[in-house]
Amino acid sequence: MLVPSVMQNFIYTYVLEKLKTEDLVIPVSQKYVDFLDNLPLGLELNQMRSLKDHKFTELRDLLTANPGSKALELIRTHCEKLGMGEEIYSLVFDSFWDLYTLHSEVQGLSAKKLLLWIPKVKLVVNE
């Protein structure tokens, strides 16, 4: 059954074990970079730390509204035509960002482990 913890475990394992010689490149919008810059203690692109709940919610809303690339926007908009429900797109998209923002639902997958995983992901501004 596809639930967030299963999807997060798959993404975590895939990036860690299958991408041994390359990084997973994920496009982000300039609005994401601006959000990081405007945090009280600021963050650089490709860095993460725990966020207060209200900032985490703001970030998730921003990411949902600005997925980072035209391709992701088209997939989200036309997922039914691509043979998948919108809930599947959301599950995959949200699961990745839950991992990246240290909000894993995978038992035993601590923030400390995720901070070692994050450097395998390369965020790039795509605008």
N, C-alpha and C positions, 0 to 999 in steps of 0.2 A: 504494500500500500504506500502510495506516495504522500508522505507527510514531510513537514519542514526538516525534521531531524534526519530522515533518510536522504533527502536531497542534499542537505548540508554535508553529511558524511560522504556522499558521492563526490561532491565538488571538492571538498577538502582532500580526499584521497587522490582524486584525479590530478589535481594541481601538484600535490606533494610527490606522488609516486610516478605518474606518467609523464610529467613535464620536467624531467631531470635536467635537461640541457637548455631549456628555454623557459621564458616567463610567459604567463598568461597575460595577454594585453587586453585591457578593458578600456573602452573610450568613456570619458566623462565630459560633462559640459563645463564651460567657464564658470557657470553659476556654482558648481561644486567647489571649484578652486576658491571662488570668492567667499563661499560659506566657511571653508577652512581658514582662510585669512582673517575672517571676522570673528572667529571664536575668541573668547577672552585670553586664552594662551596660544592662539594660532597654531596651525598645523601646516606642514609642507605637503605638497602632492606626494603620494606614495608613503605617507606616514599615517598612523592611527593610534589612538588611545581611547580609553573608555570615555564616553560622553554622558553628561547628565541626561536624565530621561527626556526633558523638554527639548534639549538640543538633538538628541537621537531622533525624536519624533519629527522635528523640523527637517533634519537631514533626510529621513526616509521619505517625507513628503516631497522634498526637492528632487530626490532621485527618481521618484515615480513620475513626476511631472517633466523631468528632463533626463531621459535615459542615457544620453551621451552620444548617440549616433542616429543618423537617419535610418539605418538598417534596423536598429532596435525599436525605433518608433514605428516603422512599417510593420514589423513583426507583431508588436503589441496591438496596433490598429487593425491588422488583418489576420490575426491568429486563427480565427474560425475558418477562413479561406485556406489557410495552411494546414488545416486538419487537426488543430489542437485548440482546446478551450482556453479562454483567457486566464482561467485559474492555473493552468499549467505554466503559461508564460510568467505569471505572477509568482508562482511557487519557485521557479528557477531563478528569476531575477531577484526576488526578495531573499532567497536562501543564500545567494552569493553575497549580497550586501549585509545580511545578518552575520555571516562569517567575518567579512572584512571589518565590520564595526564592532567586533568582539561580542556579539549577541548570539552565540551558538546555542542550539538546543540539543547538541550531541553530547551524550553523557561521557564525561571524562575528557572533553575537549575544552581545555581551559584557555583563558585569555593569554596566558604565557605561551602555550603551544601555538595559538593563532598569531601572536606577535612574531614567531619564528616562521610562520607560513606566509605572512603578508609580503615579505620581500620577493616571493615567487610570482607575485601579481604586479604588473606594471600598468599603472593608470596613465592614460595619455589624454590630453585635452583635444577634443575633436570638434572644432568650430571654425 
